[in-house]
Amino acid sequence: MNAVSPERDSRAAWLRALERTAPITRDGIIFPVLVEQLAEKFGAAPALLTDRETVSFRALAERARRYAEWAMRQGVGVGEVVGVMLPNGPDYLAAWLGITRLGSIAALINTQLDGASLAHCLNVVGPKHLIVGAEFAARVAALRPQLDPALQLWSHGAVCRGMTRIDQAVDAFAGAALPPGIRSPSLSDTALYIYTSGTTGLPKAARITHLRIMQWALWFAGMLDTQPDDRMYNCLPMYHSIGGIVAIGAVLAGGGSVVLRPGFSASRFWDEIVDWRCTLFQYIGELCRYLVNSPPHPREAAHRLRLGVGNGLRADAWEAFERRFQIPRILEFYAATEGQVTLYNCAGRRGAIGHIPLFLRDRFAVELIHIDTESGEPWRDAQGRCRRCPAGEPGEAIGRVGPGRSFDGYTDAAASARKILRDVFAAGDAWFRTGDLMRRDAEGYFFFVDRVGDNFRWKGENVSSSEVENIVVACPGVLEAVVYGVAIPGTDGRAGMAALRVTENFDLAALHCHLHQHLAEYARPVLIRVLAAIEVTSTHKSVKTALVRDGYDLAVVADPIYLADPVRDEFVPLDATLCARVRSGQLRL
């Protein structure tokens, strides 16, 4: 373990992060240009490593320039959009580096999406081109009638009907320096669209500026103290901000390398950590819990790891994970892709998501406000002001919007407006709503409690209740649906549960098939409750409080409940024996 005291080590991490990010606005350098500079500095040193190839800093810069030349040849202009729907790999990073270097915008598409959700994510940003991994091409092709006829489709990795091979097109270019007349985008320009479910409805495209990318990369480079001999193990999806920017940018900025994996495998994790000689790994809480619940591995303590960084590691799994696998240090943090609230637990306080040092509380202004549990809206006094929560009382976390803490919003102006609270503590002030309930202890450490409103988190992904409800009620035989999250012992987040009112000819097997066709795996309800009637409010909104409270407790619920059995791959009746297995954490869901 670290010889330095947690408090001293924490202060050093904050100071390194401040030092690394201080020159960003002065220098005006964007991340694609930083990669060019890193290529000059580190040359043939490995930047990205996979089973198939090792990509040096120089080769990464060259590949990014090939994508930039491809975009120029296609006439992609400043502010125009190219969708990227690729599996984890070097080309994912090279593609958006090349596209954004020209002032164009790359929309990072969630590769788990299908059907209406996928069509929405594409149509909402209006891309001129879409780069699709061959393994996802069939899904996109099936949606062709719902997409803009002018959208040009490019496949990567194989010939796909109606698509041109982009990997072959890109390889035809030399990767030479861009013409001197190419304008470098400013830090305030939009570089990426990253999708977030927000609090309600279909996914929203969050605007990610070049400034935000640089802040993420260099802030975490300071927090992690990345060096050329570091190797980051990254199995998180690259269409998210953490797996696609933070885990990669922070390490490349320090001259280290990133091991890119296609996804998480508990059985292969420790072999890969050891064989790749990784010193860092990026996690989500569910990943750590899977490892803790897995059988002993002969190499689980034979690693060179010095630090794990991520979010969602709950206190009950934290200690077991740290002790069993002999992890020297855990850096838990909290952040919203589009938001103003960022918290860092540099001292390793188990279960805490962050702490703001006294000398930075003006810069990182975060407050917890009292929320009406029924409406999900902030409580206001007679003067219209919100109330701060005292230590120990849960409240919604909000972050002040102002100079240096701008909110770039979504492509949907109305959705952007809903994320901002005004006149919160004083006339004219503005604060970003996280949609997350937290509590703060007497020492100033923040702890995650739950989501506000219609969102819940499952398998490391935000699930929008209303989006799932819209899919469920589209299934024949379903008249009404209410979707909410319920706690499952031995897991992080909340599993989806759907309360349904159905017709006499409702077919549970048909619902199972329907959900697999139209929802990503993480968004599919794990539990189904069939009711004769669903209670609604005077404004015809479903009342979820009682449904969430009842959950799947057979002692209080007389209605039929069904579980998505992961072994039989079908819905089965939840009886006392099966319920006991779920409650004991024996059944891996």
Order of alpha helices (4+ residues) and beta strands (2+ residues): alpha-alpha-alpha-beta-beta-alpha-beta-alpha-beta-alpha-beta-alpha-beta-beta-alpha-beta-beta-alpha-beta-alpha-beta-alpha-beta-alpha-beta-alpha-beta-beta-beta-beta-beta-alpha-beta-beta-beta-beta-beta-alpha-beta-beta-alpha-beta-alpha-beta-beta-alpha
